Amino acid sequence: MTVRSCRFAGIFFPAEGRQLAATVEDCLRAAEQADRAGAADPCAIISAHAGYQYSGLFAGLSFGSVIWRPARVVVISPSHRHWFRGLAYPSQDVFSTPLGPLEIDRAACAELGHAGLAHEEDAAHDNEHGIETQLPFIRTLWPEAKIVPLVCGDVPPEQVAAAIDALAGPNTLTVLSSDLSHFLRQDEARQKDAETARLIETSEAAALTSYHACGARGIQGWLISRAGQATKALRLGMGDSAAVSGDRSQVVGYGGWAFYPSDAAILNRKSREELLGLARYAITERLATGRGASSPQEHASQPLQTVAASFVTLTLGRDLRGCIGSLAARRPLALDVAENATGAGFRDPRFRAVTAAELRALRIKIAVLGKPIEMAFEDEEDALSRLVPGLDGVILSTATQRGVFLPAVWEHFPQPRPFLEALKLKAGLAGNYWSENVALHSFRVESFEEP
């Protein structure tokens, strides 16, 4: 059995076992005190990889979001010091950490090698902190898990995606090791990191570069992989090195994200209550001042800073009182909900504006949209067979018309055919209309409402 030692123990994290264990526990404790996500299990995380005094909090947020116990952890890091082509795994059987050993999944490495997706190259790992900084967290949380450490050299994101898909499965967690912007002034870094967050959260892989995040190649690979395309991102935290160093002239940005199945409920009770409160506050402010809430996202918790799309529905008793939403994720969820709440109350053309007398009896329901996925079908009958009643929201579009139904509409049209006919009518088409130019996108939502 061959062993690889952690070269960066004592540099990026403590080399003494008890001190390292205490440091990791402190980082994970921060995750316990932050807003945990819902009951869903993340399939992947983005984890920061600087010295623990700078980025340990953000790595702790990422690893702390994983409640389940993966049998295998794939760690993908950029190469910071060694230039090579491709994707590289080490030759050793075990990675030794100050907390104990972690077994390298040699069978998985061989599988990637035989498929031409990765190769063995120890030099790629000899001076790579992007891998080693993740290992103490893995050893602390899942000491029995096997690891697949992969370093990205000059490699196309499609190859990284293929490697991710080759290893993906219900017992595998993917860790994307990355920091954000490097050595910008803090104000510039915050702008750049906000852009990076938006690209990650809206899956705009092609626009992501190493200027956004040093681990961009691994993140791109995840976003375009089959595994990644079936997920949605939740922001866990963002910050920079100035919080520790005090130097705002040159900072390094850090962040944590978790990726969940696209149909998963990922907002915890506190986040849901916060969004419902923001929606009601926005309506109340509009009634009181004639204006909407001012920058409601600025004080929202980190998960609600995630760029996402929402619909807000207002009811009085059993009657609809307004519904406005966003089909595309383009702004922080907290802001999107506040704006759509104001829109539902005052800009829905089907209804008069909400009045102060109605406010107390008004009930608010929020639907947070997952990523719309284009449906592939041969004809209308095939399209109908692919709809999942009660779960699928659907966007129907032609060259000139578009309509959308949230999953809640299935309550009124429980069968696919009348559901689709009603959607066509909403889009301004005849109920029996069909054309090869019809496009359908399905999406799932996370819905919650006031008691």
NORCORTA-V237825 format. One record per run of one state. SS is the DSSP state (A for helix, B for strand, O for the rest). FROM is the first residue (numbers start at 1). TO is the last residue. If there is no record, write none. Layout:
# NORCORTA-V237825
ss;from;to
SS;FROM;TO
SS;FROM;TO
This chain:
# NORCORTA-V237825
ss;from;to
O;1;2
B;3;5
O;6;8
B;9;9
O;10;12
B;13;13
O;14;16
A;17;33
O;34;41
B;42;47
O;48;51
A;52;64
O;65;71
B;72;78
O;79;84
B;85;85
O;86;86
B;87;89
O;90;93
B;94;97
O;98;99
B;100;104
O;105;105
A;106;114
O;115;118
B;119;120
O;121;122
A;123;126
O;127;128
A;129;141
O;142;145
B;146;152
O;153;153
B;154;154
O;155;156
A;157;167
O;168;171
B;172;177
O;178;181
B;182;184
O;185;185
A;186;201
O;202;204
A;205;207
O;208;215
A;216;224
O;225;225
A;226;229
O;230;230
B;231;240
O;241;241
A;242;245
O;246;250
B;251;261
O;262;268
A;269;289
O;290;295
A;296;299
O;300;301
A;302;305
O;306;306
B;307;307
O;308;308
B;309;316
O;317;318
B;319;325
O;326;331
B;332;332
A;333;346
O;347;355
A;356;359
O;360;361
B;362;369
O;370;372
B;373;374
O;375;379
A;380;386
O;387;392
B;393;397
O;398;401
B;402;405
O;406;406
A;407;411
O;412;415
A;416;426
O;427;438
B;439;443
O;444;444
B;445;449
O;450;451
